[in-house]
Amino acid sequence: MLSKLGGIRLEPESLHWLLEPKLFKNELLQRIASAKHAIYLAALYLEDDEAGREVLDALMAAKQQNPALDVKVFVDFHRARRGLIGHKGDSGNYLRYRRVNQLAEHPIDILGVPVKTRELMGVLHLKGFVIDDTVLYSGASLNNIYLQQFDRYRFDRYYVIESPELATSMRELMLSSLVNDPAVSSLTQQPSDEVLPAKVDIRNFKKRLGAARYQFTPQKFGTRVTPLIGLGRKNNQLNRAILAMIDQSEQSAFICTPYFNPPLALVRALNKHLRNGKRLDIVVGDKTANDFYISPDKPFNTIGGVPYLYEQSLRKFVTKQQWAIDNGLLNIHIWKHENNSFHLKGLSVDNKRHLLTGSNLNPRAWALDLENGLLLSDEQGVWADKFKAEQEFILTHTERLYHYSQIDTIDEYPAPVKTLMTRINRIKAGFLLKRIL
């Protein structure tokens, strides 16, 4: 399957690693300020906080300086129109977009993309900041913690790819599949004339998105990048590529995921990979590095149980694969660094194929959210040292697991968490929750 995909020819020196969130933020702001023709940003959200406002102000400044600049921001429709989970009194980021655009002589387009009629059933998880002929790619959204505006950060992966053809391909998909669709609406409309998408358009939108593909002239030799997109379980190009990478690996695979809850198809592929004697490294965040984690000294609410569900999923997997750990095939690395959080995702096999993606490699990403990824093919290994260095950097704040007993059991959890987890197990709700989390 992978050999049939083809890709966009990419010169080895056109790919750059940034490694740290502050470097990524600086690069993004510099690129926005120097943009000549077009800026297309896709993210789950552009937050109304210090970092988000800094990015929004930079976009507005670039547009005022160059009114002909084509500026479009794509965020999830539902996420933009609600407040933060667990926070009251916040009415949504779209109010900020509306105010800023209203005051501007030259407004920009900020578009809400409703992948499903309800946020719970699917969101825009498309990634990529396309500025002129350059693509900045990361799983990060745009807010204080992702961009490390202050001390805390949410660790992700950050790349700069210089490629006019890739930038054009990604920009054209956003134009054809998002801008021109009746389900997509402006988030800067004034209340008096606001027109929201009809539910029938949103329901039909899923079918149209499921058929979307990046268009480019495929090359099958040399270093190259293949943009991939996927929505839903059927005919999902991105999911198929992930499974093919695991299946076609010869020696090893290196996986990052912030939420260990792999879909069944991926679990089977990983089990087969190990049974065939191939090495597997998995880097996953500690439960305390999860963005939903609530410290035991703070009031607990239901959403705080999410990190514990993921930890029990990991414990179950490690218990079954203890034999592989004992034989040196499976290496589980738990990331934890002070009070920071972990958001890395992606896959490398044999250090020759590398998938940069926003997909969390969980059932939600597999079936509900609109996801994309960039598959880098490097049969000659010209990027091998760079990716190896990135992996070593990722492992800096990790601890390796040698036995499943190193992972807490439910009985060791704080009382409110133990009560919640026991209730979930009693009513057998775990299966359903894992499909939507």
CORNOR-V182217 format. One record per residue. N is the residue number from 0. PSI is psi in degrees with one decimal (* if undefined). NEAR is the number of other ideal C-beta (glycine too) atoms within 8 Angstrom. D_CENTER is the distance of its C-alpha to the mean C-alpha in Angstrom with 2 decimals. Layout:
# CORNOR-V182217
n = [N N]
psi = [PSI PSI]
near = [NEAR NEAR]
d_center = [D_CENTER D_CENTER]
This chain:
# CORNOR-V182217
n = [0 1 2 3 4 5 6 7 8 9 10 11 12 13 14 15 16 17 18 19 20 21 22 23 24 25 26 27 28 29 30 31 32 33 34 35 36 37 38 39 40 41 42 43 44 45 46 47 48 49 50 51 52 53 54 55 56 57 58 59 60 61 62 63 64 65 66 67 68 69 70 71 72 73 74 75 76 77 78 79 80 81 82 83 84 85 86 87 88 89 90 91 92 93 94 95 96 97 98 99 100 101 102 103 104 105 106 107 108 109 110 111 112 113 114 115 116 117 118 119 120 121 122 123 124 125 126 127 128 129 130 131 132 133 134 135 136 137 138 139 140 141 142 143 144 145 146 147 148 149 150 151 152 153 154 155 156 157 158 159 160 161 162 163 164 165 166 167 168 169 170 171 172 173 174 175 176 177 178 179 180 181 182 183 184 185 186 187 188 189 190 191 192 193 194 195 196 197 198 199 200 201 202 203 204 205 206 207 208 209 210 211 212 213 214 215 216 217 218 219 220 221 222 223 224 225 226 227 228 229 230 231 232 233 234 235 236 237 238 239 240 241 242 243 244 245 246 247 248 249 250 251 252 253 254 255 256 257 258 259 260 261 262 263 264 265 266 267 268 269 270 271 272 273 274 275 276 277 278 279 280 281 282 283 284 285 286 287 288 289 290 291 292 293 294 295 296 297 298 299 300 301 302 303 304 305 306 307 308 309 310 311 312 313 314 315 316 317 318 319 320 321 322 323 324 325 326 327 328 329 330 331 332 333 334 335 336 337 338 339 340 341 342 343 344 345 346 347 348 349 350 351 352 353 354 355 356 357 358 359 360 361 362 363 364 365 366 367 368 369 370 371 372 373 374 375 376 377 378 379 380 381 382 383 384 385 386 387 388 389 390 391 392 393 394 395 396 397 398 399 400 401 402 403 404 405 406 407 408 409 410 411 412 413 414 415 416 417 418 419 420 421 422 423 424 425 426 427 428 429 430 431 432 433 434 435 436]
psi = [-44.2 -36.5 -23.2 -16.7 -45.9 175.4 -177.7 126.4 131.6 121.2 140.0 -37.3 0.0 -7.1 128.9 143.2 136.1 -30.1 -40.7 146.6 -36.1 -37.5 -40.3 -44.9 -46.0 -41.3 -43.7 -47.7 -38.6 -40.8 -40.2 -45.4 -30.4 5.4 140.6 -34.7 -50.2 144.1 116.0 113.5 129.1 125.4 160.2 -42.1 154.9 102.2 148.0 70.8 -172.7 -47.1 -42.9 -41.0 -33.4 -41.6 -45.4 -42.0 -37.4 -40.3 -43.4 -40.3 -41.7 -39.9 -39.9 -36.0 -33.1 84.8 -22.9 -9.0 128.4 105.1 121.3 132.7 130.5 121.4 165.6 130.8 -50.4 -41.2 -35.7 -21.7 14.5 167.8 179.8 146.8 129.3 -2.8 133.2 153.0 -4.1 122.1 6.9 149.9 -24.2 -25.4 -37.3 -45.4 -44.0 -45.8 -45.9 -43.0 -34.8 -32.4 -11.4 140.4 -36.6 96.3 163.8 167.5 119.9 112.1 135.6 126.5 109.4 94.6 -36.2 171.5 -20.7 142.4 -36.7 -29.7 4.7 139.7 167.6 110.4 22.1 139.1 155.3 124.8 106.7 113.3 110.4 -117.8 17.1 143.0 121.2 121.6 130.7 159.4 -2.6 144.5 -169.1 95.2 -175.7 -48.5 -36.9 -36.3 8.0 58.0 -33.8 -136.3 -43.6 150.9 159.6 110.2 130.0 -167.0 147.3 126.2 150.9 125.5 118.1 105.1 105.1 -38.4 -40.8 -44.6 -42.8 -43.5 -44.7 -38.4 -42.5 -34.3 -41.8 -35.3 -52.2 -37.9 -18.8 -60.9 -42.0 10.4 138.6 -17.1 -16.9 132.1 159.9 138.8 7.9 9.8 145.0 148.5 -33.8 -28.1 24.2 130.6 116.8 154.3 143.8 145.6 -33.9 -35.1 -39.0 -42.3 -39.0 -19.6 -37.7 -42.3 -41.4 -41.4 -37.1 -24.1 -4.8 143.6 146.0 135.9 131.4 167.0 110.6 136.8 144.2 8.9 155.0 177.0 132.3 163.6 134.1 109.8 133.8 151.1 153.2 144.9 125.9 167.7 -30.6 139.4 38.3 106.0 -40.9 -46.4 -42.5 -38.5 -39.9 -47.9 -38.4 -37.3 -44.8 -46.0 -38.0 0.0 147.7 -34.1 -42.7 160.5 143.5 116.8 136.8 134.8 135.6 -22.1 103.3 98.0 60.7 143.7 160.0 -41.3 -38.2 -37.7 -45.3 -40.5 -39.9 -39.3 -44.1 -41.8 -46.5 -42.5 -27.6 8.2 23.3 147.5 143.1 120.5 128.6 124.5 123.2 148.4 144.6 155.3 -30.2 -13.3 9.7 142.0 -13.4 1.4 136.0 122.4 142.2 -20.2 4.5 156.7 133.0 139.4 172.0 -38.5 -22.9 -8.5 -13.8 -48.9 -32.1 -34.3 -43.4 -39.1 -38.5 -31.5 -41.9 -43.2 -40.8 -44.0 -47.0 -37.5 -44.8 -27.5 21.1 -33.8 -37.4 -35.6 -45.4 -29.4 7.7 13.2 -37.6 126.3 114.4 123.2 120.5 120.6 132.2 126.6 101.6 -130.7 24.8 166.0 165.0 128.2 18.5 144.1 153.8 175.5 134.6 139.7 131.4 15.5 28.5 -25.6 133.5 126.1 116.3 126.0 159.6 -5.0 131.4 2.6 40.1 172.0 -33.4 -48.3 -35.6 -30.0 -24.6 -40.8 154.8 116.3 158.5 176.8 162.0 115.4 116.1 123.2 130.3 68.8 -28.2 -8.3 26.6 -23.5 2.2 -46.6 -37.2 -43.5 -34.9 -41.2 -38.4 -43.0 -40.8 -37.3 -41.2 -37.5 -1.4 -45.1 40.4 157.0 132.4 138.5 134.6 -13.7 145.5 -22.4 -11.6 -15.3 133.0 148.6 169.7 -35.9 -19.8 -3.0 159.2 152.1 -46.7 -36.8 -43.5 -42.4 -45.6 -47.9 -39.0 -41.2 -42.3 -43.4 -35.9 -41.0 6.0 43.0 -7.9 -40.3 -45.6 -43.8 -39.6 -21.1 -22.3 -5.2 *]
near = [7 11 5 5 10 8 14 15 9 15 7 8 4 9 13 8 9 10 7 8 14 9 10 15 12 8 12 11 11 8 13 13 9 6 13 6 6 12 15 15 12 11 13 9 13 16 11 7 9 8 14 16 10 10 14 12 9 11 14 11 9 14 14 10 6 9 6 4 13 8 11 14 13 13 18 15 14 11 13 15 9 8 8 5 4 5 7 4 5 8 5 9 14 12 9 11 14 12 8 11 11 9 5 11 3 7 8 12 10 14 14 15 14 13 14 11 7 6 10 4 8 10 13 14 13 13 11 11 14 13 13 10 6 12 14 15 12 11 11 13 9 13 13 13 11 14 14 13 11 6 4 10 11 13 11 12 11 16 12 12 15 9 13 6 10 15 14 8 13 14 11 9 15 15 9 9 10 12 10 6 10 6 11 13 11 8 15 11 10 7 5 4 6 7 5 5 11 7 7 6 11 13 8 9 13 13 7 10 11 11 7 10 7 9 6 10 5 9 10 7 4 6 12 14 13 13 15 12 15 12 13 9 6 5 6 12 10 14 11 10 16 13 11 10 15 15 9 8 12 5 6 11 16 10 11 13 14 12 11 11 10 11 10 6 9 13 10 8 11 12 9 10 13 13 6 6 5 12 10 14 11 12 13 14 14 9 10 7 12 15 7 8 11 10 5 6 3 6 4 9 7 5 9 12 11 10 12 13 15 14 12 10 11 12 12 8 11 14 8 6 11 10 6 10 15 6 6 5 10 11 9 11 13 11 15 11 7 3 3 10 14 14 13 15 13 12 14 12 13 10 9 9 12 11 14 10 14 11 13 10 13 13 12 11 12 14 9 12 12 14 14 15 14 15 16 14 12 12 5 5 8 7 12 10 6 9 11 9 9 11 11 8 8 11 9 6 6 11 6 8 12 5 7 9 4 6 10 7 7 11 5 5 11 7 6 8 12 11 8 11 14 9 8 12 9 6 6 6 7 9 7 7 10 12 9 10 12]
d_center = [23.41 21.63 24.92 25.30 22.07 23.23 21.29 21.85 24.16 22.73 25.15 24.34 24.71 22.21 19.18 18.72 16.86 16.64 15.66 16.05 14.50 17.96 18.37 15.19 16.48 19.92 18.93 17.16 20.27 22.64 21.20 21.38 24.95 26.10 24.65 27.48 26.40 22.96 19.78 16.95 13.85 10.94 8.68 8.53 11.56 14.13 15.96 19.75 20.20 21.57 18.59 17.50 21.16 21.56 18.96 20.57 23.98 23.21 22.26 25.45 27.54 26.51 27.44 30.73 31.65 30.96 31.35 30.78 27.19 24.83 22.11 19.55 16.57 14.43 12.96 13.01 16.77 17.19 14.99 17.00 20.23 20.10 20.31 18.25 18.55 21.79 22.98 25.96 27.33 24.15 24.35 21.09 19.67 21.39 24.71 23.89 22.86 26.15 28.30 27.13 27.49 30.85 32.24 31.18 33.71 31.04 28.11 24.63 22.60 19.88 18.91 17.62 16.00 16.97 15.34 17.73 20.76 19.24 15.92 16.42 16.53 13.40 11.28 9.99 6.24 7.42 6.64 9.83 12.81 15.90 19.08 22.24 21.99 19.04 15.27 13.23 9.82 7.16 3.70 6.49 8.22 11.98 14.23 16.64 14.83 11.72 14.44 17.05 19.59 21.85 22.09 19.06 15.62 12.18 11.71 8.87 9.61 11.31 13.23 15.93 17.20 20.60 21.21 23.00 22.51 18.72 18.60 21.08 19.34 16.05 18.23 20.53 18.02 16.96 20.72 21.91 19.40 18.49 21.20 24.02 23.15 25.27 22.49 20.80 22.69 23.17 22.16 25.05 27.90 30.81 31.77 35.06 33.68 30.17 29.42 26.55 25.43 27.57 26.17 27.55 25.54 22.27 23.30 24.12 20.98 19.07 21.60 21.31 17.55 17.96 20.41 18.54 18.32 17.96 21.56 22.96 25.96 24.98 26.32 26.70 27.92 26.95 23.67 21.32 17.84 16.96 14.39 13.31 12.33 12.75 13.65 15.93 17.66 20.19 20.02 16.28 16.15 12.77 13.85 17.24 16.17 14.42 17.67 19.81 18.44 19.39 22.63 23.74 23.12 26.50 26.22 22.94 19.22 16.81 13.67 11.18 9.57 9.65 11.32 14.02 14.80 14.73 16.17 19.81 19.54 17.30 19.68 22.58 21.26 20.76 24.20 25.79 24.29 25.95 29.14 29.54 29.74 26.53 24.74 21.36 19.50 16.74 15.23 14.19 14.54 17.93 18.29 19.38 16.13 14.25 13.61 16.00 18.68 22.09 24.76 27.94 29.99 28.23 28.75 26.70 25.15 23.63 19.94 20.75 21.35 17.74 17.40 20.73 19.83 17.09 19.72 22.29 20.12 19.87 23.60 24.47 22.72 24.30 27.65 27.79 26.82 29.06 31.26 28.57 28.05 31.86 32.10 29.61 27.15 24.36 23.02 20.83 19.69 19.00 17.45 19.18 20.22 22.43 20.78 17.38 14.12 11.65 7.87 7.94 6.79 8.88 12.49 15.79 19.13 22.53 21.09 21.61 18.50 15.04 11.76 9.08 5.88 2.22 4.75 6.18 9.38 11.24 13.64 11.75 8.98 12.12 14.33 13.40 10.27 10.16 7.64 8.39 8.87 11.72 14.30 16.68 20.13 22.62 25.62 27.80 25.61 25.81 22.34 23.01 24.22 21.35 18.71 21.14 21.43 17.69 17.74 20.80 19.26 16.36 19.21 21.23 20.71 20.62 23.40 24.12 25.12 28.45 29.20 27.65 30.12 28.19 25.71 27.18 28.72 28.74 32.23 31.04 28.67 29.93 32.20 30.01 27.12 29.68 31.18 27.93 26.93 30.52 30.51 27.32 28.94 32.26 31.13 28.81 25.82 23.40 22.77 21.90 19.68 17.63 17.04 15.53 13.81]
